[in-house]
Amino acid sequence: MTDMTPRLPVVPTGTLNLELLDVRDGAFGVRGSGDTSGFGGLVDPRVMPGASQAPFGGWFDEVAEEIELSLADQGLPFASATEKVVVDRGEITFFVRREHLVAFARVLRDEPGLRFEMCSGVSGVHYPSDAGRELHAVYHFLSITHNRRIRVEVTASDADPHIPSIVAVYPTCDWHERETWDFFGIVFDGHPALTRIAMPDDWPGHPQRKDYPLGGIPVEYKGATIPPPDQRRSYN
Amino acid sequence: MSTDHVTYGSAGPTSTSSATDDPFAPGYETTEGRIFTVSGGDWDTITAAPDGEKERIVVNMGPQHPSTHGVLRLILELDGETVTEARCGIGYLHTGIEKNMEFRSWVQGVTFVTRMDYLAPLFNEAAYCLAVEKLLGITDDIPERASTIRVMMMELNRVSSHLVALATGGMELGALSAMIYGFRDRELILDIFEMVTGLRMNNAYIRPGGVAQDLPDGAEEKIRDTVKLLRKRLKDTTNLLVDNSIWMGRTVGIGYLDLTGCMALGITGPVLRSTGLPHDLRKSQPYCGYENYDFEVVTETTCDVYGRFLIRVKEMEQSLRIVEQALDRLKPGPVMVADKKIAWPSKLSVGSDGQGNSAEHIKEIMSESMEALIHHFKLVTEGFKVEPGQAYVAIESPRGELGCHVVSSGGTRPYRVHFRDPSFTNLQAVAAMGEGGQVADIIGAVASIDPVMGGVDR
């Protein structure tokens, strides 16, 4: 049967710019003994689209160049402000280092060649397997002037879940940052009043994190219980 | 923060007194000072606050209040009838839709999202399905008939949503006839929804890859007739309010928010267009083939409640135009992608024993093709897999930019779904619109934002 040591995933050669997200093994929740199907030995690497290299194509290069020049004006090299740029499915994502997020957002808003007037808010994503950068805050910006949309992603670790607030630059992020704090526990430093927004004020935990304990449903039939959704057998 | 005169109560005539034995306002001591619970009385009985102290009256309006447009709690700090500070309390309708979706297949997600902004269910479904289709890379494979039906249903939905906005907005400001007519006309559209999707609300009609089923026989004629009837009736409804001096007295110059304020606060939809900026995602970033339709983006330059009301009225006319064009564009064809690994295998039909899978499909899977049965079973129970990655799709809902951010980790279920609901973002403008005005004007401001709390709290 399957040994319990984690296996190295088989990533095809030539796809080096992929980013390993997770490795899932088995099928339909079958692990260890009891599996006679053989599917328990399946190893399934999950990889997110990795970094792209310039040229990115279309107007992406214009935006990237404009950002680079504007950041350089402030004495901030593009390479130290951003981790990487990902182009996938016709969308461009800038992974920005959290300490430079506010400067980055200010450039997006103020630079005439960029003019991202509108921030569509923050959304959190929790990647427990992404060690050291488990919490991602994802921002979407819209430039009405140039009719462009970009994504900015900022990461923080579970141990130090701090990301600077951009409410001073984009006031619309006020409630969005509160929501992301409420559901993911990301602390937005500098937010004027970072309180829970959807859950009750005294709620313990942050419900949309992947490690948030889910409840099972006790069934009144011979003491049976239904396990929480994340512990049920499921296709993976 | 601590004062001697903190008063909590409901909207309406309230009074407080520093006298300890006021029969209408029994007081008790707390660490914050003396608290009075007000149960009745008259303003005249209010005694002046002691010298050097500011009287602070905080009124909780809602969450159960007929004029707050849903379970919205407005926390108003008042100076007489003037609102000095306005804050919103939300979350009363939070149902964890985004989290729940992580434990259901991609197709089942539609059933959840349709329940968010319950006045615009088809927009929620469209945003989600367009995002999933973008992740799957099948955006260009959606059959034209499916896209046309989507556009037609969304525009009908825009009319019904705007009708409710006028109806409830009118009711909240005292125009009860507008409410009666608005809901009457909305019923016509809900009848169409029931005919096409089987349900009046929470339709779950738009699915990843297309729509759940084709239009039933007679639907096109019914929609054409309804559009004609609506044209006539919309005039009646709007004639009640357009240029009505009482209505204008309550709305003109109220809830002012200019372009700068809208940009800073991320406001979209009719509120943004009331500042004169013709920003409409249907024009600027067309989806579902909106570039093929002839319609105008309605704007006003008044930045007030009346302007937003006029925009909704005119947008309904534009939507009816689009519905008629969509009807003309409808060509026979499939309504689901050809890829059998994504397309839902069966079609619903109504038989003698009620609604269920169509007889031909049952015949095929039960007596003709074992593979078809296996395929059906796998697709319905397990669902399709989506390659890892993320996508953001925004559409123009009746309330503004409805964005859907979807992350896939390569499984049969979403890794994360987040909705940027326009009601949620636009509600932030309540303070900017209402502070410094009268309590009664807050109602008008909230009504002009037209928040739907199901979408705000999700």
Boltz contact constraints between the chains, C-beta under 6 A:
constraints:
  - contact:
      token1: [A, 21]
      token2: [B, 409]
      max_distance: 6.0
  - contact:
      token1: [A, 46]
      token2: [B, 388]
      max_distance: 6.0
  - contact:
      token1: [A, 46]
      token2: [B, 409]
      max_distance: 6.0
  - contact:
      token1: [A, 46]
      token2: [B, 410]
      max_distance: 6.0
  - contact:
      token1: [A, 48]
      token2: [B, 388]
      max_distance: 6.0
  - contact:
      token1: [A, 49]
      token2: [B, 389]
      max_distance: 6.0
  - contact:
      token1: [A, 88]
      token2: [B, 389]
      max_distance: 6.0
  - contact:
      token1: [A, 89]
      token2: [B, 134]
      max_distance: 6.0
  - contact:
      token1: [A, 89]
      token2: [B, 389]
      max_distance: 6.0
  - contact:
      token1: [A, 89]
      token2: [B, 391]
      max_distance: 6.0
  - contact:
      token1: [A, 117]
      token2: [B, 263]
      max_distance: 6.0
  - contact:
      token1: [A, 118]
      token2: [B, 266]
      max_distance: 6.0
  - contact:
      token1: [A, 119]
      token2: [B, 266]
      max_distance: 6.0
  - contact:
      token1: [A, 120]
      token2: [B, 403]
      max_distance: 6.0
  - contact:
      token1: [A, 120]
      token2: [B, 420]
      max_distance: 6.0
  - contact:
      token1: [A, 121]
      token2: [B, 420]
      max_distance: 6.0
  - contact:
      token1: [A, 123]
      token2: [B, 405]
      max_distance: 6.0
  - contact:
      token1: [A, 123]
      token2: [B, 418]
      max_distance: 6.0
  - contact:
      token1: [A, 125]
      token2: [B, 407]
      max_distance: 6.0
  - contact:
      token1: [A, 125]
      token2: [B, 416]
      max_distance: 6.0
  - contact:
      token1: [A, 140]
      token2: [B, 392]
      max_distance: 6.0
  - contact:
      token1: [A, 144]
      token2: [B, 279]
      max_distance: 6.0
  - contact:
      token1: [A, 147]
      token2: [B, 284]
      max_distance: 6.0
  - contact:
      token1: [A, 171]
      token2: [B, 264]
      max_distance: 6.0
  - contact:
      token1: [A, 171]
      token2: [B, 265]
      max_distance: 6.0
  - contact:
      token1: [A, 172]
      token2: [B, 265]
      max_distance: 6.0
  - contact:
      token1: [A, 172]
      token2: [B, 266]
      max_distance: 6.0
  - contact:
      token1: [A, 175]
      token2: [B, 428]
      max_distance: 6.0
  - contact:
      token1: [A, 198]
      token2: [B, 91]
      max_distance: 6.0
  - contact:
      token1: [A, 198]
      token2: [B, 94]
      max_distance: 6.0
  - contact:
      token1: [A, 198]
      token2: [B, 457]
      max_distance: 6.0
  - contact:
      token1: [A, 208]
      token2: [B, 99]
      max_distance: 6.0
  - contact:
      token1: [A, 229]
      token2: [B, 103]
      max_distance: 6.0
  - contact:
      token1: [A, 235]
      token2: [B, 382]
      max_distance: 6.0
  - contact:
      token1: [A, 235]
      token2: [B, 412]
      max_distance: 6.0
  - contact:
      token1: [A, 236]
      token2: [B, 411]
      max_distance: 6.0
